[in-house]
Amino acid sequence: MRLGVSVVDGHDHGSRAAKGTPKAAVNKCLQMVAVPAKVQATNPLRPGHWEIVIKEKASKRTVYCTVPADGGEIEDWVEMN
């Protein structure tokens, strides 16, 4: 698990991805959140797939997004409030 990855604003997605986490995967999940958010953790899953854990800045909402490394179609999306 990688911690401490943050997004400065709603459009600064890829430049702050954790080392080794594909920018395309982070960008895809952050774009779907669509509000200012912070990446709390990134976890490699099976080969070529990542779990991106995102916390909204203005609420308690946390999203667990499973996405391929290339930023393709999101495979799983779980929201916790």
Legacy VTK file of the C-alpha trace (Angstrom):
# vtk DataFile Version 3.0
C-alpha trace
ASCII
DATASET POLYDATA
POINTS 81 float
0.000 0.000 0.000
1.243 3.501 -0.798
0.125 6.451 1.295
0.461 10.198 1.139
-0.380 10.760 -2.516
-2.405 13.925 -2.997
-3.982 15.978 -5.739
-3.488 19.734 -5.542
-6.700 20.546 -7.398
-9.328 18.829 -9.473
-7.160 18.763 -12.609
-3.718 17.873 -11.283
-4.216 14.138 -11.534
-1.188 12.326 -12.833
1.736 14.375 -11.577
1.306 13.196 -7.986
0.691 9.493 -8.533
2.613 7.187 -6.210
5.842 5.885 -7.683
4.987 2.854 -9.798
1.270 3.604 -9.998
0.242 4.184 -13.623
-0.923 7.770 -14.186
-3.688 6.576 -16.504
-5.233 4.449 -13.726
-5.135 7.309 -11.205
-6.527 9.792 -13.742
-9.432 7.518 -14.691
-10.574 7.124 -11.090
-10.100 10.798 -10.192
-12.054 11.888 -13.268
-14.970 9.727 -12.169
-14.956 11.294 -8.679
-15.309 14.678 -10.427
-14.680 16.792 -7.302
-11.470 17.821 -5.524
-10.081 14.680 -3.919
-6.966 13.115 -2.433
-5.551 9.744 -3.399
-5.133 7.962 -0.062
-3.601 4.734 -1.329
-2.800 2.759 -4.446
-2.586 -1.011 -4.374
-1.428 -3.321 -7.155
-3.897 -6.150 -7.691
-3.609 -8.916 -10.244
-1.140 -8.140 -13.049
-2.116 -4.978 -14.922
-4.808 -3.841 -12.453
-4.811 -1.367 -9.580
-7.020 -0.346 -6.684
-7.049 3.425 -6.216
-8.445 4.672 -2.878
-9.705 8.256 -3.087
-11.053 10.550 -0.359
-13.134 13.588 -1.296
-11.794 16.779 0.236
-15.187 18.309 1.119
-16.912 15.232 2.566
-16.379 11.874 4.257
-16.900 10.021 0.969
-14.169 7.505 0.158
-14.095 5.641 -3.152
-12.364 2.339 -3.920
-11.806 2.164 -7.666
-10.447 -0.909 -9.476
-9.063 -0.053 -12.893
-6.608 -1.466 -15.446
-3.164 0.127 -15.540
-3.909 1.652 -18.956
-6.867 3.639 -17.543
-9.430 1.573 -19.416
-12.927 0.786 -18.205
-13.376 0.852 -14.419
-14.023 -2.689 -13.208
-15.265 -2.003 -9.676
-16.419 1.112 -7.817
-17.282 1.087 -4.115
-18.290 4.218 -2.176
-18.110 4.540 1.600
-19.659 7.493 3.427
LINES 1 82
81 0 1 2 3 4 5 6 7 8 9 10 11 12 13 14 15 16 17 18 19 20 21 22 23 24 25 26 27 28 29 30 31 32 33 34 35 36 37 38 39 40 41 42 43 44 45 46 47 48 49 50 51 52 53 54 55 56 57 58 59 60 61 62 63 64 65 66 67 68 69 70 71 72 73 74 75 76 77 78 79 80
